Each structure stands twice: as structure tokens, then as C-alpha cells.
Amino acid sequence: MEITSRLPALDDATMSADQRRVLNDILNGPRGNLDGPFLAWVHSPELADNAQQLGAFCRYGTQLELRLTELAILVTASWWQSQAEWQIHAPIAAEAGLDTAVIEALREGREPDFSRNDEALVYQLGTTLYHTRRVDDALYAEAVAAFGESAVVELVGVFGYYALVAMTLNVFHVRRGNTPLPFAES
């Protein structure tokens, strides 16, 4: 799939040795492509190196079920109205077992009707964090009781990492081919 951005295209003639190395690492790593923020991040090899490591952990290494990680990513994509983030992760979330009605409600900016308590809790934690920039004691205790302290730390990391991804995609207008955009552009 063609991926575009407002950044100038990199080519062999203009790339630095560090950019080539990062590009090679990304293309030969678990992602295998420049989809998402990597098209932008490769312009800053140091950021790309560090973000790629954090992203690999947030995507593939947390204690959370993939369904819950993808829900956290979609809560973030919806909050930021991040086109490419949504396009990448909505199909993954559905495949991981997140109900399509939940996915559509998030895309529309509505509170989903959750049938699973763990999903409602991830949603509540994320939306509370985004709206108030805090999580009160009761919600924190509920999350720790449900997931454990280290998983809650990881979940907050997922929200934070994917906010960085969303901001990157939005600022640099990263687009995935000619597929319809999930969010209206202002």
C-alpha cells in the first residue's frame, strides 16, 4: 500500500547512513514496512530507534491481551482522530476479538456498549486520562484489581506511545493510499 506524507521523500542520494540503517532495521523487523509513523520518524534516526523499541514493546510485549491493547489504540486514534492509526488498527482490533459495534462507536466518537468488563475498564481509563489528564483513586484501584499494577503501567504506556503515533501521523499528514478516511477532515 502506498503511504504518503507532507515530508520530502527519502532516497538513496539524500539519506544519511543513520537513516539507511534505521530504514533497514524497520523493514527487516517485525513490522516489515514503513506504515504508520515510521515514514516520518525515519527523518530522525535517533527518534526512530527509540520509538521503534518502545512501539515493539507496546504492540507485542505487554501483559495485556491483544484485544485490550488494540482497544487502547483505537481509543487513542479516536481521541486524536488519527486517520492512518485508525486504518491500521481497526482491522487488527476486529481480528483480535473486539466487537465491530464497539469499533464503530469509537470511530463515531460515541461511548460503546461494552459486553466485557475489561474492555469497559480500558475505555474508562483511557477516556478519563484524555479528558481529565488524571485517573482518580477509585478508577486506579479498579484497574489494578483487574489487570495488576505492572499491566496498568504498561496500559498507560500504550496510551502514551499511541498518542505520540497519532500526533506524528496528524502533523505530517501520513496517508495510506486512496482509502476513505475514517474521520472527517477539518
Buried (B, 14 or more C-beta within 10 A) or exposed (E): EEBBBEBEEBEEEEBEEBBBBBBEBBEEEEBEEBBBBBBBBBBBBEBBBEBBEBBEBBBEEBBBBBBBBBBBBBBBBBBBBBBBBBBBBBEBBBEBBBBEEBBEBBBEEEEBEBEBEBBBBBBBBBBBBBEEEEBEEEBBEBBBEBBEEEBBEBBBBBBBBBBBBBBBBBEBBBBBEEEEEBBEEE
